[in-house]
Amino acid sequence: MSDGFHKPMSTEDARWEAYLYERHSREELRHWARSLAFFRFCRAFGGHANDGDCLRVALAVASEQHLCDLFAQLGIPLERLPADNPVPQVGVHYSGTEFARFIPAIAGFHPPIRQPRQVRIAGASVFVWGLAGRLELSMSDDDAPYEVTARTVEQARAVEELLRPLAGACIDPPQEGHHCLSPKAHPELWSSAG
């Protein structure tokens, strides 16, 4: 029976909730959500996606200078690549060794800017990847890279101190959909009644 505010939980909803809270209780995820200003817990898609749980934040990048400023604020070294930096060609087969020689660059800048990938920010290991118009930061546990732990959340809080002056550039949610625990997708985690 529906009271107009709550709909009955379907089997699909029950399976999703079981998956969402499989590793962390509702109370723990609620505490993490409320204690982090910018990072959001993102539950793995699972299955054949070979992804893991992570904390994620995205920053809007307005220009090349803005990207350079973001790198400086976060202490990320900015490395320019040669203008003729080779890129893999679609439809061409490369061996693992050949493919490893390609240096990934953030698209849209000339000369190219090297993708930061795994860097240290505020003493924490953070994966940083630039996309068109955005810079994404993600974190997982150092010892269990497919998991988020209380230690990961603590390290994310330290990184957030560097993000505070960049609050206006934060894109919330950093990932659309219910896998990302954001106020948009899961307002109950932020409500006083939840």
C-alpha positions in Angstrom: 0.0 0.0 0.0 1.3 3.5 -0.9 0.8 6.5 1.3 1.6 8.9 -1.5 5.1 9.5 -0.2 6.5 5.9 -0.2 6.0 3.4 -2.9 6.1 -0.3 -2.1 9.5 -1.9 -2.7 9.7 -4.1 -5.7 11.8 -7.3 -6.0 14.2 -5.3 -8.2 14.5 -2.6 -5.5 15.1 -5.2 -2.8 17.9 -6.8 -5.0 19.5 -3.3 -5.5 19.4 -2.5 -1.8 20.9 -5.8 -1.0 23.7 -5.1 -3.5 24.2 -1.5 -2.4 24.5 -2.4 1.3 26.3 -5.7 0.8 29.7 -4.4 2.1 28.7 -1.3 4.1 25.6 -0.7 6.2 23.1 2.0 5.5 24.4 3.8 8.6 28.0 3.6 7.5 27.3 4.9 4.0 25.1 7.7 5.5 27.9 8.7 7.9 30.4 8.7 5.0 28.0 10.7 2.8 27.5 13.4 5.4 31.1 13.6 6.4 32.4 14.3 2.8 31.7 17.6 1.1 32.8 16.7 -2.4 33.7 13.0 -2.8 30.8 10.7 -3.4 30.7 6.9 -2.8 30.2 5.1 -6.1 29.1 1.5 -5.9 30.7 -0.7 -8.6 28.6 -1.7 -11.6 30.0 -5.2 -11.0 29.7 -8.2 -13.3 31.9 -8.0 -16.3 32.7 -4.3 -15.8 35.7 -5.2 -13.7 35.3 -2.0 -11.7 35.3 -1.5 -8.0 33.7 0.7 -5.4 35.4 4.2 -5.2 35.0 7.7 -3.9 34.7 10.1 -6.8 34.7 13.8 -7.4 34.6 15.7 -10.7 35.8 19.2 -11.4 34.6 21.3 -14.4 37.4 22.5 -16.6 36.6 25.8 -18.3 39.9 26.2 -20.2 43.5 25.1 -20.5 44.6 27.8 -18.1 41.9 26.6 -15.7 43.2 23.0 -15.9 46.7 24.3 -15.2 45.4 26.1 -12.2 43.6 23.0 -10.9 46.7 20.9 -11.3 48.7 23.6 -9.3 46.1 23.8 -6.5 46.1 20.0 -6.2 49.9 19.6 -6.4 49.6 17.5 -9.6 52.7 17.8 -11.9 51.7 19.0 -15.3 53.6 17.4 -18.1 53.5 18.5 -21.7 54.0 15.8 -24.3 55.5 16.3 -27.7 53.1 17.9 -30.2 53.4 14.7 -32.3 52.7 12.4 -29.4 51.6 9.1 -31.1 48.1 7.8 -30.3 46.7 4.3 -31.0 44.7 4.1 -34.2 41.2 2.6 -34.1 41.1 -0.8 -35.8 44.8 -1.5 -35.5 45.9 -4.5 -33.4 48.7 -3.8 -31.0 50.6 -6.2 -28.7 50.6 -5.4 -25.0 54.2 -4.2 -25.3 53.4 -1.9 -28.3 50.2 -0.5 -26.6 52.1 0.2 -23.3 54.4 2.6 -25.3 51.5 5.0 -25.9 51.4 7.8 -23.4 47.8 8.8 -22.7 47.0 12.5 -23.1 44.1 14.7 -22.1 42.2 15.4 -25.3 41.8 18.9 -26.6 45.1 20.6 -25.6 48.0 21.4 -27.8 50.7 20.6 -27.1 49.1 17.6 -25.4 49.0 17.3 -21.6 49.8 13.9 -20.1 47.0 12.1 -18.2 48.1 12.2 -14.5 46.7 8.8 -13.7 47.9 7.6 -10.2 49.3 10.5 -8.2 49.7 11.5 -4.5 47.5 14.4 -3.3 47.6 15.4 0.4 49.5 12.2 1.0 46.8 10.0 -0.5 46.9 7.9 -3.6 44.4 9.4 -6.1 43.6 8.3 -9.7 43.2 11.5 -11.8 41.8 11.4 -15.4 41.0 14.4 -17.6 38.1 14.2 -20.0 36.5 16.9 -22.2 35.5 19.7 -19.9 36.2 17.8 -16.6 38.8 16.4 -14.3 37.9 13.3 -12.4 39.5 12.1 -9.1 38.8 8.7 -7.6 40.0 6.9 -4.6 39.9 3.4 -3.2 41.7 1.5 -0.5 45.5 1.2 -1.0 45.5 -2.4 0.0 42.2 -3.4 -1.5 41.8 -1.4 -4.7 38.2 -2.5 -5.4 37.0 -1.4 -2.0 36.4 1.8 -0.1 37.2 1.6 3.6 37.1 4.0 6.6 40.8 4.7 5.8 39.9 5.8 2.3 37.2 8.2 3.6 39.7 9.7 6.0 42.2 10.2 3.2 39.5 11.7 1.1 38.8 14.3 3.8 42.5 15.4 3.6 42.2 15.8 -0.2 39.0 17.8 0.3 40.9 20.4 2.2 42.6 21.2 -1.1 39.3 21.0 -3.0 37.5 23.6 -0.7 38.8 26.6 -2.8 37.7 24.8 -5.9 34.1 24.2 -4.6 32.6 26.2 -7.5 34.1 23.8 -10.0 32.7 20.7 -8.4 30.2 18.7 -10.5 27.7 17.0 -8.3 27.0 14.2 -8.9 30.3 13.2 -10.4 28.6 10.2 -11.9 24.9 10.1 -12.9 22.6 7.3 -11.7 21.8 5.4 -8.5 25.3 3.8 -8.3 26.6 7.2 -7.1 25.4 8.1 -3.6 24.7 11.8 -4.2 22.0 14.1 -2.7 20.4 14.0 -6.2 20.1 10.2 -6.4 19.9 9.3 -2.7 18.5 12.3 -0.8 17.4 10.0 2.1 21.1 9.7 3.1 21.3 13.4 3.7 17.8 14.0 5.2 17.3 14.3 8.9 14.5 11.7 8.8 16.7 9.1 7.0 
